[in-house]
Amino acid sequence: MTAADVRLPQGPPTTPTEPVRRRGPSPMRRRENAAAYILITPFVVVFALFIVVPLVYSGYLSLFRDQLVGGTTFVALDNYTRALTDSSFLTGVGRMAIFLLIQVPIMLGLALVFALLLDSGVLYLQRFVRLGIFIPYAVPSVIAALMWGYLYGPDFGPAAQIAKNLHISAPPFLSQNWMLGSIMNIVSWEFIGYNMIILYAALRSIPSELFDAAAVDGAGRVRTAWSIKIPAIRPAIILTAIFSVIGSFQLFNEPNLLRTIAPNVIGIDYTPNMYAYNLAFINRDSNYAAAIAFILGVVIMVVSYSVQLSTQRKERAAR
């Protein structure tokens, strides 16, 4: 018997498999998608009109220079090069960096302490205390600056009057050396309550089982706050830190209003925002002001990303 004579058993004839047809979304799913697109359309339109279009137009303006002789000419990146060597702009950025390094940790530290005290339940009249700390945030920054300007006044402020009655010199709140600290005090007064509410809401969302386990292990209030509460609300702390970074470099109302009572201390370039505003609306140099605004935006993005990145690295190292 040869190999050709050997027949292997054969199974039933096989039929070619048909390609699997992918079914499209159901009619209900399509209606849901259409409803979602309709609902987000107003936001997309408003975002494009009031955010994207102004940004693109500002970027376009920053590439030109308007001169009395020669008119408007294309100068490419000359405005950016000029800004990077502008001592007024660089001094303002440096002043706001000092403001950020001193004011933000103090403000967020106090907000965290108040949030922990409210969450621990050791305070009496908690609702009144919580509302009292938050109320300054409801005060417009213009009103807050005017009020503190009156309190800082060297002739009519309460501190000056008390010092006069005691026959001592009044604290020079509006002097060259004290002005930045005085503005830090105003901003901290305004935003401690806002940050406290964010941190307090995060504390209230921590599962109670963690506190029960800590109590079983014999942890006190301080140890529970340090080892459980603060690590659990770290994302909220990072969020408030990033908001504070953005707000610090955008400082405008407080120094701009205090300038009316201390013009020899606060110049038009005290903060980068004030400098850009005066360039655009006083000096009529909108092209250079647009370049200043873009560079300031880049600085804010770099600092905010650095804060977030350093925090993430610390979290990874702690695991």
Disulfide bonds with the S-S distance in Angstrom:
none
